[in-house]
Amino acid sequence: MTDLKIEMSTAVSSAPNHAAERERFLEEYERNMARLVNASEGFRALQELLDGYESRGLPLSDSGRSGLALILRLLVEESESAWGSLPMPAHMRAMLEGVRHE
């Protein structure tokens, strides 16, 4: 009689790991939402500063105006970067549909 050997593959399945993919997605989403909240708080602080009664009559020097413009530019860049890092609607839909079908 001949010995029959059957080798079991130890390779990881090629099927997508939806739970791990969802976890990575949620971590990135949380990180980018936090970035947006921080940028919004910066915009709010500047808005309150400029809209406040005490600052109404304050003229800005050229360096002050440049500094304010730099702060606003950095906040805008952070916001745009965070928005650009968030998933596209189609990816969000696929993630949510994957949750429903599992």
N, CA, C and O atoms as CSV, one atom per row, in Angstrom:
chain,resi,resn,atom,element,x,y,z
A,1,MET,N,N,0.837,-1.172,0.000
A,1,MET,CA,C,0.000,0.000,0.000
A,1,MET,C,C,0.886,1.241,0.000
A,1,MET,O,O,1.926,1.261,0.659
A,2,THR,N,N,0.491,2.252,-0.719
A,2,THR,CA,C,1.259,3.484,-0.856
A,2,THR,C,C,0.787,4.499,0.178
A,2,THR,O,O,-0.408,4.661,0.425
A,3,ASP,N,N,1.776,5.182,0.779
A,3,ASP,CA,C,1.427,6.247,1.730
A,3,ASP,C,C,0.951,7.470,0.959
A,3,ASP,O,O,1.567,7.886,-0.022
A,4,LEU,N,N,-0.118,8.015,1.405
A,4,LEU,CA,C,-0.681,9.213,0.785
A,4,LEU,C,C,-0.402,10.387,1.716
A,4,LEU,O,O,-0.825,10.390,2.872
A,5,LYS,N,N,0.317,11.388,1.198
A,5,LYS,CA,C,0.626,12.563,2.004
A,5,LYS,C,C,-0.207,13.741,1.498
A,5,LYS,O,O,-0.264,14.015,0.299
A,6,ILE,N,N,-0.830,14.407,2.411
A,6,ILE,CA,C,-1.586,15.615,2.074
A,6,ILE,C,C,-0.972,16.746,2.892
A,6,ILE,O,O,-0.982,16.725,4.123
A,7,GLU,N,N,-0.443,17.723,2.183
A,7,GLU,CA,C,0.180,18.848,2.869
A,7,GLU,C,C,-0.865,19.937,3.089
A,7,GLU,O,O,-1.619,20.302,2.187
A,8,MET,N,N,-0.880,20.428,4.293
A,8,MET,CA,C,-1.795,21.513,4.630
A,8,MET,C,C,-1.053,22.826,4.440
A,8,MET,O,O,0.071,22.996,4.911
A,9,SER,N,N,-1.678,23.720,3.765
A,9,SER,CA,C,-1.061,25.016,3.528
A,9,SER,C,C,-1.162,25.874,4.789
A,9,SER,O,O,-2.205,25.942,5.440
A,10,THR,N,N,-0.072,26.508,5.103
A,10,THR,CA,C,-0.065,27.429,6.242
A,10,THR,C,C,-0.152,28.875,5.764
A,10,THR,O,O,-0.052,29.813,6.555
A,11,ALA,N,N,-0.338,29.035,4.465
A,11,ALA,CA,C,-0.426,30.387,3.916
A,11,ALA,C,C,-1.703,31.055,4.402
A,11,ALA,O,O,-2.728,30.407,4.611
A,12,VAL,N,N,-1.612,32.347,4.574
A,12,VAL,CA,C,-2.764,33.127,4.991
A,12,VAL,C,C,-3.742,33.192,3.825
A,12,VAL,O,O,-3.343,33.347,2.671
A,13,SER,N,N,-4.979,33.077,4.132
A,13,SER,CA,C,-6.025,33.127,3.119
A,13,SER,C,C,-5.952,34.444,2.358
A,13,SER,O,O,-5.627,35.487,2.925
A,14,SER,N,N,-6.257,34.380,1.076
A,14,SER,CA,C,-6.231,35.593,0.268
A,14,SER,C,C,-7.526,36.386,0.411
A,14,SER,O,O,-7.649,37.482,-0.134
A,15,ALA,N,N,-8.480,35.839,1.135
A,15,ALA,CA,C,-9.733,36.557,1.361
A,15,ALA,C,C,-9.448,37.800,2.203
A,15,ALA,O,O,-8.642,37.754,3.132
A,16,PRO,N,N,-10.106,38.901,1.879
A,16,PRO,CA,C,-9.858,40.126,2.646
A,16,PRO,C,C,-10.338,39.977,4.087
A,16,PRO,O,O,-11.366,39.359,4.364
A,17,ASN,N,N,-9.575,40.552,4.973
A,17,ASN,CA,C,-9.929,40.548,6.385
A,17,ASN,C,C,-10.725,41.829,6.654
A,17,ASN,O,O,-10.150,42.885,6.918
A,18,HIS,N,N,-12.044,41.721,6.586
A,18,HIS,CA,C,-12.898,42.906,6.704
A,18,HIS,C,C,-12.800,43.562,8.075
A,18,HIS,O,O,-12.855,44.787,8.185
A,19,ALA,N,N,-12.656,42.762,9.104
A,19,ALA,CA,C,-12.572,43.341,10.452
A,19,ALA,C,C,-11.309,44.185,10.593
A,19,ALA,O,O,-11.363,45.287,11.139
A,20,ALA,N,N,-10.175,43.685,10.110
A,20,ALA,CA,C,-8.919,44.444,10.198
A,20,ALA,C,C,-8.975,45.680,9.311
A,20,ALA,O,O,-8.480,46.743,9.686
A,21,GLU,N,N,-9.576,45.539,8.142
A,21,GLU,CA,C,-9.709,46.673,7.231
A,21,GLU,C,C,-10.591,47.756,7.852
A,21,GLU,O,O,-10.273,48.943,7.774
A,22,ARG,N,N,-11.691,47.344,8.464
A,22,ARG,CA,C,-12.576,48.296,9.137
A,22,ARG,C,C,-11.856,48.995,10.280
A,22,ARG,O,O,-12.016,50.201,10.468
A,23,GLU,N,N,-11.067,48.252,11.044
A,23,GLU,CA,C,-10.340,48.836,12.171
A,23,GLU,C,C,-9.336,49.879,11.692
A,23,GLU,O,O,-9.238,50.958,12.277
A,24,ARG,N,N,-8.590,49.566,10.634
A,24,ARG,CA,C,-7.634,50.540,10.062
A,24,ARG,C,C,-8.382,51.772,9.574
A,24,ARG,O,O,-7.954,52.903,9.808
A,25,PHE,N,N,-9.491,51.547,8.901
A,25,PHE,CA,C,-10.307,52.640,8.390
A,25,PHE,C,C,-10.775,53.537,9.532
A,25,PHE,O,O,-10.649,54.759,9.450
A,26,LEU,N,N,-11.309,52.948,10.587
A,26,LEU,CA,C,-11.833,53.715,11.708
A,26,LEU,C,C,-10.732,54.480,12.430
A,26,LEU,O,O,-10.959,55.608,12.867
A,27,GLU,N,N,-9.550,53.896,12.565
A,27,GLU,CA,C,-8.430,54.601,13.198
A,27,GLU,C,C,-8.016,55.811,12.378
A,27,GLU,O,O,-7.775,56.885,12.928
A,28,GLU,N,N,-7.933,55.641,11.060
A,28,GLU,CA,C,-7.563,56.769,10.201
A,28,GLU,C,C,-8.650,57.831,10.209
A,28,GLU,O,O,-8.363,59.027,10.247
A,29,TYR,N,N,-9.884,57.391,10.173
A,29,TYR,CA,C,-11.009,58.325,10.206
A,29,TYR,C,C,-10.991,59.142,11.500
A,29,TYR,O,O,-11.168,60.360,11.469
A,30,GLU,N,N,-10.779,58.475,12.630
A,30,GLU,CA,C,-10.725,59.156,13.922
A,30,GLU,C,C,-9.577,60.171,13.962
A,30,GLU,O,O,-9.745,61.288,14.451
A,31,ARG,N,N,-8.420,59.776,13.448
A,31,ARG,CA,C,-7.258,60.666,13.437
A,31,ARG,C,C,-7.531,61.917,12.600
A,31,ARG,O,O,-7.201,63.027,13.016
A,32,ASN,N,N,-8.127,61.742,11.433
A,32,ASN,CA,C,-8.393,62.889,10.567
A,32,ASN,C,C,-9.523,63.765,11.091
A,32,ASN,O,O,-9.496,64.982,10.910
A,33,MET,N,N,-10.504,63.166,11.731
A,33,MET,CA,C,-11.557,63.982,12.337
A,33,MET,C,C,-10.985,64.820,13.471
A,33,MET,O,O,-11.388,65.969,13.648
A,34,ALA,N,N,-10.062,64.272,14.236
A,34,ALA,CA,C,-9.414,65.039,15.304
A,34,ALA,C,C,-8.636,66.215,14.722
A,34,ALA,O,O,-8.630,67.305,15.294
A,35,ARG,N,N,-7.985,65.994,13.588
A,35,ARG,CA,C,-7.257,67.090,12.934
A,35,ARG,C,C,-8.221,68.199,12.521
A,35,ARG,O,O,-7.912,69.382,12.666
A,36,LEU,N,N,-9.383,67.818,12.008
A,36,LEU,CA,C,-10.374,68.816,11.601
A,36,LEU,C,C,-10.917,69.583,12.805
A,36,LEU,O,O,-11.116,70.796,12.730
A,37,VAL,N,N,-11.151,68.899,13.887
A,37,VAL,CA,C,-11.633,69.561,15.104
A,37,VAL,C,C,-10.593,70.559,15.589
A,37,VAL,O,O,-10.947,71.682,15.949
A,38,ASN,N,N,-9.319,70.180,15.608
A,38,ASN,CA,C,-8.261,71.088,16.053
A,38,ASN,C,C,-8.177,72.314,15.165
A,38,ASN,O,O,-8.045,73.432,15.663
A,39,ALA,N,N,-8.251,72.119,13.848
A,39,ALA,CA,C,-8.201,73.260,12.937
A,39,ALA,C,C,-9.416,74.160,13.140
A,39,ALA,O,O,-9.291,75.385,13.114
A,40,SER,N,N,-10.583,73.566,13.342
A,40,SER,CA,C,-11.795,74.357,13.576
A,40,SER,C,C,-11.669,75.186,14.851
A,40,SER,O,O,-12.099,76.338,14.899
A,41,GLU,N,N,-11.079,74.590,15.879
A,41,GLU,CA,C,-10.876,75.332,17.127
A,41,GLU,C,C,-9.942,76.514,16.906
A,41,GLU,O,O,-10.129,77.575,17.501
A,42,GLY,N,N,-8.939,76.336,16.054
A,42,GLY,CA,C,-8.035,77.444,15.725
A,42,GLY,C,C,-8.759,78.555,14.989
A,42,GLY,O,O,-8.577,79.734,15.295
A,43,PHE,N,N,-9.579,78.179,14.019
A,43,PHE,CA,C,-10.377,79.175,13.302
A,43,PHE,C,C,-11.320,79.902,14.259
A,43,PHE,O,O,-11.486,81.119,14.175
A,44,ARG,N,N,-11.931,79.150,15.164
A,44,ARG,CA,C,-12.861,79.749,16.135
A,44,ARG,C,C,-12.122,80.746,17.028
A,44,ARG,O,O,-12.627,81.840,17.279
A,45,ALA,N,N,-10.948,80.384,17.501
A,45,ALA,CA,C,-10.180,81.274,18.364
A,45,ALA,C,C,-9.827,82.569,17.639
A,45,ALA,O,O,-9.929,83.653,18.214
A,46,LEU,N,N,-9.413,82.458,16.384
A,46,LEU,CA,C,-9.081,83.662,15.616
A,46,LEU,C,C,-10.324,84.503,15.356
A,46,LEU,O,O,-10.273,85.731,15.429
A,47,GLN,N,N,-11.425,83.851,15.056
A,47,GLN,CA,C,-12.670,84.577,14.820
A,47,GLN,C,C,-13.076,85.343,16.073
A,47,GLN,O,O,-13.453,86.512,15.996
A,48,GLU,N,N,-12.998,84.683,17.232
A,48,GLU,CA,C,-13.360,85.343,18.487
A,48,GLU,C,C,-12.405,86.484,18.808
A,48,GLU,O,O,-12.829,87.531,19.297
A,49,LEU,N,N,-11.124,86.288,18.538
A,49,LEU,CA,C,-10.138,87.339,18.787
A,49,LEU,C,C,-10.431,88.562,17.914
A,49,LEU,O,O,-10.445,89.692,18.402
A,50,LEU,N,N,-10.661,88.330,16.637
A,50,LEU,CA,C,-10.876,89.440,15.714
A,50,LEU,C,C,-12.247,90.087,15.889
A,50,LEU,O,O,-12.425,91.264,15.574
A,51,ASP,N,N,-13.213,89.323,16.389
A,51,ASP,CA,C,-14.563,89.840,16.550
A,51,ASP,C,C,-14.776,90.467,17.923
A,51,ASP,O,O,-15.797,91.111,18.164
A,52,GLY,N,N,-13.817,90.280,18.820
A,52,GLY,CA,C,-13.964,90.776,20.192
A,52,GLY,C,C,-13.951,92.287,20.273
A,52,GLY,O,O,-13.364,92.974,19.436
A,53,TYR,N,N,-14.610,92.783,21.296
A,53,TYR,CA,C,-14.719,94.222,21.499
A,53,TYR,C,C,-13.348,94.879,21.662
A,53,TYR,O,O,-13.105,95.964,21.134
A,54,GLU,N,N,-12.455,94.211,22.399
A,54,GLU,CA,C,-11.147,94.794,22.681
A,54,GLU,C,C,-10.287,94.959,21.432
A,54,GLU,O,O,-9.459,95.868,21.369
A,55,SER,N,N,-10.470,94.100,20.448
A,55,SER,CA,C,-9.597,94.139,19.272
A,55,SER,C,C,-10.176,94.961,18.124
A,55,SER,O,O,-9.538,95.084,17.078
A,56,ARG,N,N,-11.346,95.516,18.293
A,56,ARG,CA,C,-11.981,96.249,17.183
A,56,ARG,C,C,-11.148,97.443,16.721
A,56,ARG,O,O,-11.073,97.711,15.522
A,57,GLY,N,N,-10.547,98.134,17.616
A,57,GLY,CA,C,-9.794,99.320,17.240
A,57,GLY,C,C,-8.302,99.091,17.070
A,57,GLY,O,O,-7.556,100.037,16.817
A,58,LEU,N,N,-7.856,97.846,17.207
A,58,LEU,CA,C,-6.430,97.560,17.106
A,58,LEU,C,C,-5.981,97.470,15.646
A,58,LEU,O,O,-6.442,96.608,14.897
A,59,PRO,N,N,-5.087,98.359,15.257
A,59,PRO,CA,C,-4.541,98.207,13.905
A,59,PRO,C,C,-3.458,97.124,13.910
A,59,PRO,O,O,-2.754,96.948,14.904
A,60,LEU,N,N,-3.336,96.425,12.829
A,60,LEU,CA,C,-2.297,95.398,12.722
A,60,LEU,C,C,-1.089,95.978,11.995
A,60,LEU,O,O,-1.223,96.635,10.962
A,61,SER,N,N,0.075,95.728,12.546
A,61,SER,CA,C,1.304,96.115,11.859
A,61,SER,C,C,1.505,95.165,10.683
A,61,SER,O,O,0.797,94.166,10.552
A,62,ASP,N,N,2.462,95.480,9.842
A,62,ASP,CA,C,2.746,94.590,8.704
A,62,ASP,C,C,3.182,93.211,9.177
A,62,ASP,O,O,2.766,92.201,8.610
A,63,SER,N,N,4.022,93.158,10.219
A,63,SER,CA,C,4.465,91.856,10.721
A,63,SER,C,C,3.312,91.124,11.416
A,63,SER,O,O,3.217,89.900,11.336
A,64,GLY,N,N,2.442,91.868,12.094
A,64,GLY,CA,C,1.271,91.252,12.718
A,64,GLY,C,C,0.330,90.679,11.674
A,64,GLY,O,O,-0.200,89.580,11.835
A,65,ARG,N,N,0.128,91.436,10.600
A,65,ARG,CA,C,-0.729,90.970,9.504
A,65,ARG,C,C,-0.117,89.728,8.853
A,65,ARG,O,O,-0.833,88.783,8.523
A,66,SER,N,N,1.199,89.730,8.669
A,66,SER,CA,C,1.881,88.564,8.089
A,66,SER,C,C,1.781,87.347,9.011
A,66,SER,O,O,1.581,86.223,8.550
A,67,GLY,N,N,1.923,87.585,10.313
A,67,GLY,CA,C,1.811,86.491,11.271
A,67,GLY,C,C,0.414,85.894,11.284
A,67,GLY,O,O,0.253,84.674,11.333
A,68,LEU,N,N,-0.590,86.750,11.241
A,68,LEU,CA,C,-1.972,86.281,11.203
A,68,LEU,C,C,-2.247,85.514,9.908
A,68,LEU,O,O,-2.917,84.481,9.918
A,69,ALA,N,N,-1.735,86.019,8.819
A,69,ALA,CA,C,-1.909,85.326,7.538
A,69,ALA,C,C,-1.239,83.949,7.572
A,69,ALA,O,O,-1.775,82.981,7.033
A,70,LEU,N,N,-0.071,83.867,8.205
A,70,LEU,CA,C,0.624,82.582,8.314
A,70,LEU,C,C,-0.184,81.590,9.143
A,70,LEU,O,O,-0.327,80.427,8.766
A,71,ILE,N,N,-0.713,82.057,10.276
A,71,ILE,CA,C,-1.536,81.184,11.127
A,71,ILE,C,C,-2.743,80.683,10.349
A,71,ILE,O,O,-3.056,79.493,10.390
A,72,LEU,N,N,-3.414,81.567,9.652
A,72,LEU,CA,C,-4.584,81.162,8.863
A,72,LEU,C,C,-4.198,80.187,7.759
A,72,LEU,O,O,-4.918,79.221,7.505
A,73,ARG,N,N,-3.075,80.430,7.105
A,73,ARG,CA,C,-2.632,79.518,6.045
A,73,ARG,C,C,-2.363,78.127,6.607
A,73,ARG,O,O,-2.746,77.125,6.004
A,74,LEU,N,N,-1.697,78.066,7.774
A,74,LEU,CA,C,-1.417,76.767,8.386
A,74,LEU,C,C,-2.704,76.040,8.774
A,74,LEU,O,O,-2.810,74.827,8.595
A,75,LEU,N,N,-3.673,76.772,9.301
A,75,LEU,CA,C,-4.953,76.155,9.648
A,75,LEU,C,C,-5.688,75.654,8.403
A,75,LEU,O,O,-6.269,74.569,8.415
A,76,VAL,N,N,-5.658,76.440,7.346
A,76,VAL,CA,C,-6.297,76.024,6.095
A,76,VAL,C,C,-5.614,74.782,5.537
A,76,VAL,O,O,-6.288,73.839,5.123
A,77,GLU,N,N,-4.284,74.772,5.523
A,77,GLU,CA,C,-3.559,73.610,5.000
A,77,GLU,C,C,-3.847,72.359,5.824
A,77,GLU,O,O,-4.010,71.275,5.264
A,78,GLU,N,N,-3.910,72.495,7.140
A,78,GLU,CA,C,-4.217,71.352,8.007
A,78,GLU,C,C,-5.628,70.842,7.734
A,78,GLU,O,O,-5.852,69.634,7.657
A,79,SER,N,N,-6.571,71.755,7.590
A,79,SER,CA,C,-7.948,71.351,7.299
A,79,SER,C,C,-8.048,70.648,5.954
A,79,SER,O,O,-8.678,69.596,5.841
A,80,GLU,N,N,-7.429,71.229,4.942
A,80,GLU,CA,C,-7.481,70.627,3.610
A,80,GLU,C,C,-6.810,69.264,3.590
A,80,GLU,O,O,-7.294,68.339,2.939
A,81,SER,N,N,-5.697,69.138,4.301
A,81,SER,CA,C,-5.005,67.856,4.363
A,81,SER,C,C,-5.868,66.807,5.056
A,81,SER,O,O,-5.950,65.664,4.605
A,82,ALA,N,N,-6.506,67.196,6.144
A,82,ALA,CA,C,-7.376,66.255,6.867
A,82,ALA,C,C,-8.570,65.857,6.016
A,82,ALA,O,O,-8.910,64.676,5.947
A,83,TRP,N,N,-9.211,66.819,5.368
A,83,TRP,CA,C,-10.351,66.492,4.502
A,83,TRP,C,C,-9.920,65.575,3.372
A,83,TRP,O,O,-10.630,64.632,3.022
A,84,GLY,N,N,-8.752,65.853,2.801
A,84,GLY,CA,C,-8.254,65.037,1.695
A,84,GLY,C,C,-7.893,63.623,2.114
A,84,GLY,O,O,-7.844,62.723,1.275
A,85,SER,N,N,-7.640,63.413,3.398
A,85,SER,CA,C,-7.285,62.089,3.896
A,85,SER,C,C,-8.499,61.248,4.261
A,85,SER,O,O,-8.379,60.038,4.451
A,86,LEU,N,N,-9.649,61.868,4.359
A,86,LEU,CA,C,-10.856,61.116,4.700
A,86,LEU,C,C,-11.305,60.302,3.489
A,86,LEU,O,O,-11.006,60.661,2.350
A,87,PRO,N,N,-12.019,59.215,3.733
A,87,PRO,CA,C,-12.416,58.327,2.634
A,87,PRO,C,C,-13.434,58.979,1.714
A,87,PRO,O,O,-14.243,59.811,2.125
A,88,MET,N,N,-13.363,58.573,0.468
A,88,MET,CA,C,-14.338,59.009,-0.509
A,88,MET,C,C,-15.677,58.343,-0.178
A,88,MET,O,O,-15.692,57.283,0.447
A,89,PRO,N,N,-16.795,58.941,-0.581
A,89,PRO,CA,C,-18.104,58.356,-0.271
A,89,PRO,C,C,-18.252,56.904,-0.729
A,89,PRO,O,O,-18.875,56.102,-0.032
A,90,ALA,N,N,-17.693,56.556,-1.883
A,90,ALA,CA,C,-17.806,55.176,-2.368
A,90,ALA,C,C,-17.092,54.207,-1.424
A,90,ALA,O,O,-17.582,53.105,-1.180
A,91,HIS,N,N,-15.938,54.615,-0.895
A,91,HIS,CA,C,-15.206,53.755,0.042
A,91,HIS,C,C,-15.988,53.626,1.348
A,91,HIS,O,O,-16.065,52.541,1.924
A,92,MET,N,N,-16.557,54.716,1.805
A,92,MET,CA,C,-17.367,54.685,3.018
A,92,MET,C,C,-18.564,53.752,2.815
A,92,MET,O,O,-18.888,52.956,3.697
A,93,ARG,N,N,-19.211,53.848,1.672
A,93,ARG,CA,C,-20.357,52.985,1.370
A,93,ARG,C,C,-19.945,51.515,1.370
A,93,ARG,O,O,-20.646,50.670,1.927
A,94,ALA,N,N,-18.808,51.214,0.745
A,94,ALA,CA,C,-18.323,49.832,0.698
A,94,ALA,C,C,-18.023,49.311,2.102
A,94,ALA,O,O,-18.314,48.157,2.420
A,95,MET,N,N,-17.444,50.163,2.933
A,95,MET,CA,C,-17.149,49.744,4.301
A,95,MET,C,C,-18.439,49.454,5.064
A,95,MET,O,O,-18.524,48.464,5.790
A,96,LEU,N,N,-19.439,50.314,4.900
A,96,LEU,CA,C,-20.688,50.110,5.609
A,96,LEU,C,C,-21.452,48.903,5.088
A,96,LEU,O,O,-22.074,48.178,5.864
A,97,GLU,N,N,-21.408,48.685,3.797
A,97,GLU,CA,C,-22.060,47.504,3.226
A,97,GLU,C,C,-21.364,46.241,3.679
A,97,GLU,O,O,-22.018,45.223,3.905
A,98,GLY,N,N,-20.049,46.284,3.815
A,98,GLY,CA,C,-19.305,45.132,4.306
A,98,GLY,C,C,-19.712,44.774,5.721
A,98,GLY,O,O,-19.745,43.598,6.085
A,99,VAL,N,N,-20.022,45.787,6.522
A,99,VAL,CA,C,-20.458,45.555,7.895
A,99,VAL,C,C,-21.807,44.843,7.890
A,99,VAL,O,O,-22.024,43.917,8.672
A,100,ARG,N,N,-22.709,45.267,7.019
A,100,ARG,CA,C,-24.048,44.688,6.976
A,100,ARG,C,C,-24.060,43.254,6.471
A,100,ARG,O,O,-24.897,42.455,6.891
A,101,HIS,N,N,-23.134,42.920,5.569
A,101,HIS,CA,C,-23.161,41.615,4.945
A,101,HIS,C,C,-22.381,40.558,5.703
A,101,HIS,O,O,-22.439,39.385,5.334
A,102,GLU,N,N,-21.669,40.917,6.727
A,102,GLU,CA,C,-20.859,39.933,7.456
A,102,GLU,C,C,-21.687,39.172,8.459
A,102,GLU,O,O,-21.165,38.304,9.159
